[in-house]
Amino acid sequence: MAGEPAALKAAVLALFEMAVAEIDLRNHTGEHPRLGAVDVVPFIPIEGATMDDCVRLAKETGAEVARRFNVPVYLYEEAATNQGRKNLADIRRGQFEGLAAKMSQTEWAPDYGPPVPHPSAGATVIGARMPLIAYNINLDTDRLEVAKKIAATVRFSSGGLPHVKAMGVALEDRGIVQVSMNLTNYQEMPVLRVFDAVKAEAERHGVKVLESEIVGLVPAAALPPDARQALQLAAAFTPDQILETKLRQASLDA
């Protein structure tokens, strides 16, 4: 969702109203980590807004979510009030199933709302951050161990590049493997630098890069000149995936 602060806040509250009524995590299973029916709500500055504006909006919205829906709220990233709870993965650890035990610890009292999970909707994480870029690099091999080793080398949690989260996955339908990444700050860690690092590691393992792909939208400033060639972008990439282009088109359509 993109819009002005008041409209975004109203939309998020409408989302919570529907999700809390319709989603029961006691009957939910899946692969992706989660602790709430509405798991995470990041506010992101695009145009005409600062990070401070987004932090303020995150706190206002979080307080209202807790008041109206009795859902515990944790603030994260730039809105975090506790540096130990800045990282989304740390807050999610234990997921919905382990939430009650986690919240019984003093250090996991929520920023807003009750000190126990909502029975069916769990808790939620609200904050402010830079745009996240979902970025994958496909390798010309079916050796999953290579993708996993490269991911371990480039991701920050293993001592690699700052602002890079990475894992190796198999694309069984194509018979290849992929280094799947989230890039959390393209200003401090450019996409091209990440691509070059993965490519160099792949070559060290005797493997070529087939292509890279951007999943969803990407800010224009994150792309290097001649991005299609520099990043070996897959043919499926289109200008509509540039965030500002998409927003302008949506404005015209409206």
C-alpha positions as CSV (number, residue, x, y, z in Angstrom):
1,M,0.0,0.0,0.0
2,A,1.2,3.5,-0.7
3,G,-0.4,6.8,0.3
4,E,-0.5,9.7,2.7
5,P,-0.1,9.0,6.4
6,A,-3.7,9.3,7.5
7,A,-5.0,7.1,4.7
8,L,-2.3,4.5,5.3
9,K,-3.1,4.4,9.0
10,A,-6.8,3.9,8.3
11,A,-6.0,1.2,5.7
12,V,-3.8,-0.7,8.2
13,L,-6.5,-0.5,10.9
14,A,-9.1,-1.9,8.4
15,L,-6.7,-4.7,7.6
16,F,-6.4,-5.6,11.3
17,E,-10.1,-5.5,11.7
18,M,-10.6,-8.1,9.0
19,A,-7.6,-10.2,9.8
20,V,-8.3,-10.5,13.5
21,A,-11.9,-11.5,12.8
22,E,-11.1,-14.1,10.1
23,I,-7.6,-15.6,10.9
24,D,-7.1,-18.1,13.7
25,L,-3.4,-19.0,14.0
26,R,-4.3,-22.0,16.2
27,N,-5.5,-23.7,13.0
28,H,-2.7,-22.5,10.8
29,T,0.4,-24.3,9.5
30,G,3.0,-23.2,7.0
31,E,6.7,-22.7,6.2
32,H,7.2,-19.0,6.6
33,P,8.0,-17.7,10.1
34,R,5.1,-15.7,11.7
35,L,3.8,-14.7,15.1
36,G,0.6,-12.8,14.2
37,A,-2.4,-12.9,12.0
38,V,-1.0,-9.6,10.7
39,D,2.6,-10.5,11.1
40,V,4.5,-7.3,10.2
41,V,3.7,-3.8,9.1
42,P,6.7,-1.7,8.0
43,F,6.3,2.0,7.1
44,I,8.7,3.1,4.4
45,P,9.5,6.6,3.2
46,I,9.2,7.0,-0.6
47,E,8.6,10.6,-1.7
48,G,7.8,13.6,0.5
49,A,8.3,11.7,3.7
50,T,11.2,11.1,6.1
51,M,12.2,8.2,8.2
52,D,11.2,10.2,11.3
53,D,7.7,10.6,9.7
54,C,7.5,6.9,9.3
55,V,8.6,6.2,12.9
56,R,6.0,8.6,14.2
57,L,3.3,6.9,12.1
58,A,4.4,3.4,13.2
59,K,4.1,4.4,16.9
60,E,0.7,6.0,16.4
61,T,-0.6,3.1,14.4
62,G,0.8,0.5,16.9
63,A,-0.8,2.2,19.8
64,E,-4.2,2.3,18.1
65,V,-3.9,-1.4,17.0
66,A,-3.3,-2.4,20.6
67,R,-6.2,-0.3,21.9
68,R,-8.8,-1.3,19.3
69,F,-7.9,-5.0,18.8
70,N,-6.2,-6.0,22.1
71,V,-3.2,-7.3,20.0
72,P,0.3,-6.9,21.5
73,V,2.5,-4.7,19.4
74,Y,6.3,-4.8,19.1
75,L,8.1,-1.9,17.5
76,Y,11.1,-2.8,15.2
77,E,13.8,-1.4,13.0
78,E,14.0,2.4,13.1
79,A,10.9,2.6,15.4
80,A,12.4,0.2,17.9
81,T,12.5,1.3,21.6
82,N,14.7,-1.6,22.5
83,Q,17.9,-2.3,20.5
84,G,17.5,-6.0,21.3
85,R,14.2,-6.0,19.4
86,K,15.3,-4.1,16.3
87,N,15.6,-7.2,14.1
88,L,12.4,-8.8,12.9
89,A,13.9,-12.3,13.0
90,D,14.7,-11.9,16.7
91,I,11.1,-10.9,17.5
92,R,9.6,-13.7,15.4
93,R,11.8,-16.4,17.0
94,G,9.6,-19.0,18.6
95,Q,6.8,-17.9,16.3
96,F,3.1,-18.0,17.4
97,E,3.4,-21.3,19.1
98,G,6.1,-20.1,21.4
99,L,4.8,-16.6,21.9
100,A,3.1,-17.1,25.3
101,A,6.2,-18.5,26.9
102,K,8.3,-15.8,25.3
103,M,6.1,-13.0,26.5
104,S,6.2,-14.3,30.0
105,Q,9.8,-13.0,30.1
106,T,10.2,-9.4,31.3
107,E,12.4,-8.4,28.4
108,W,9.6,-9.5,25.9
109,A,6.9,-7.3,27.3
110,P,5.3,-5.6,24.2
111,D,5.6,-1.9,23.4
112,Y,1.8,-1.6,23.3
113,G,-1.1,-3.8,24.4
114,P,-1.5,-6.7,26.7
115,P,1.4,-8.8,28.1
116,V,-0.1,-12.0,26.7
117,P,-0.8,-13.0,23.1
118,H,-4.2,-12.5,21.5
119,P,-5.7,-16.0,21.6
120,S,-6.1,-16.3,17.8
121,A,-4.2,-13.4,16.3
122,G,-1.0,-13.6,18.3
123,A,1.0,-10.4,18.2
124,T,2.2,-8.0,15.5
125,V,5.4,-6.2,14.6
126,I,5.1,-2.6,13.4
127,G,8.0,-0.3,12.5
128,A,9.8,1.9,10.0
129,R,12.6,0.9,7.6
130,M,14.2,1.4,4.2
131,P,12.7,-0.4,1.2
132,L,13.5,-4.1,1.2
133,I,14.6,-5.6,-2.1
134,A,13.8,-9.2,-2.7
135,Y,16.7,-10.3,-5.0
136,N,17.6,-13.7,-6.3
137,I,20.6,-15.0,-8.3
138,N,20.2,-18.2,-10.2
139,L,23.2,-20.4,-10.7
140,D,24.0,-22.8,-13.6
141,T,24.1,-25.9,-11.4
142,D,21.9,-28.2,-9.4
143,R,24.3,-28.5,-6.5
144,L,22.4,-27.0,-3.6
145,E,25.5,-27.1,-1.3
146,V,27.1,-24.5,-3.6
147,A,24.2,-22.1,-3.2
148,K,24.2,-22.6,0.5
149,K,27.9,-22.0,0.8
150,I,27.6,-18.8,-1.3
151,A,24.7,-17.6,0.8
152,A,26.6,-18.2,4.0
153,T,29.6,-16.2,2.6
154,V,27.6,-13.1,1.6
155,R,25.0,-12.8,4.3
156,F,25.7,-10.5,7.2
157,S,24.7,-12.9,10.0
158,S,27.6,-15.2,8.9
159,G,30.1,-12.4,8.7
160,G,29.4,-11.3,5.1
161,L,28.0,-8.1,3.6
162,P,26.0,-5.7,5.7
163,H,22.3,-5.5,5.1
164,V,22.2,-8.8,3.2
165,K,20.1,-11.8,4.3
166,A,20.6,-14.9,2.1
167,M,19.9,-18.6,1.8
168,G,20.4,-21.2,-0.8
169,V,17.4,-22.9,-2.3
170,A,16.7,-25.5,-5.1
171,L,14.5,-24.7,-8.0
172,E,13.6,-28.3,-8.7
173,D,11.3,-27.5,-11.7
174,R,14.3,-25.9,-13.5
175,G,17.0,-28.2,-12.2
176,I,19.1,-25.3,-10.9
177,V,19.8,-23.6,-7.5
178,Q,19.4,-20.1,-6.3
179,V,20.9,-17.7,-3.8
180,S,17.8,-16.0,-2.5
181,M,18.3,-12.7,-0.7
182,N,16.7,-9.8,1.0
183,L,18.6,-6.5,0.7
184,T,17.6,-4.2,3.5
185,N,19.5,-1.0,2.7
186,Y,20.5,-0.5,-0.9
187,Q,22.1,2.9,-0.1
188,E,24.7,1.3,2.1
189,M,25.0,-2.0,0.3
190,P,24.3,-1.5,-3.5
191,V,22.7,-4.2,-5.5
192,L,25.5,-4.3,-7.9
193,R,28.0,-5.0,-5.2
194,V,25.9,-7.9,-3.9
195,F,25.7,-9.3,-7.5
196,D,29.5,-9.0,-8.0
197,A,30.1,-10.8,-4.6
198,V,27.8,-13.7,-5.5
199,K,29.3,-14.0,-9.0
200,A,32.8,-14.1,-7.6
201,E,31.9,-16.7,-5.1
202,A,30.2,-18.8,-7.8
203,E,33.2,-18.6,-10.0
204,R,35.3,-19.8,-7.1
205,H,33.2,-22.9,-7.0
206,G,33.4,-23.3,-10.8
207,V,29.8,-22.2,-11.4
208,K,28.4,-19.5,-13.6
209,V,25.6,-17.1,-12.9
210,L,22.6,-17.7,-15.2
211,E,20.6,-14.6,-14.3
212,S,19.4,-12.5,-11.5
213,E,15.8,-11.5,-10.7
214,I,14.1,-8.8,-8.7
215,V,10.9,-10.0,-7.0
216,G,8.3,-7.3,-6.8
217,L,9.2,-3.6,-6.8
218,V,12.5,-1.8,-6.6
219,P,13.4,1.9,-6.0
220,A,14.9,3.5,-9.1
221,A,17.9,4.7,-7.2
222,A,18.8,1.1,-6.3
223,L,19.4,0.1,-9.9
224,P,22.8,0.7,-11.5
225,P,23.1,2.2,-15.0
226,D,22.2,-0.3,-17.6
227,A,20.9,-2.6,-14.9
228,R,19.7,-5.3,-17.2
229,Q,23.2,-6.0,-18.4
230,A,25.1,-5.1,-15.2
231,L,22.9,-7.4,-13.1
232,Q,22.2,-10.0,-15.8
233,L,18.5,-9.4,-15.1
234,A,16.1,-12.0,-16.2
235,A,13.9,-11.2,-19.3
236,A,10.8,-11.1,-17.0
237,F,12.0,-7.8,-15.5
238,T,9.9,-4.9,-16.7
239,P,10.0,-1.1,-16.0
240,D,6.7,-1.5,-14.1
241,Q,8.8,-3.1,-11.3
242,I,10.4,0.3,-10.7
243,L,8.6,1.6,-7.6
244,E,8.3,5.2,-8.7
245,T,7.0,4.2,-12.2
246,K,4.4,2.0,-10.6
247,L,3.2,4.7,-8.3
248,R,3.0,7.3,-11.0
249,Q,1.0,4.9,-13.2
250,A,-1.4,4.1,-10.3
251,S,-1.9,7.8,-9.8
252,L,-2.7,8.3,-13.5
253,D,-5.1,5.3,-13.5
254,A,-6.9,6.7,-10.4
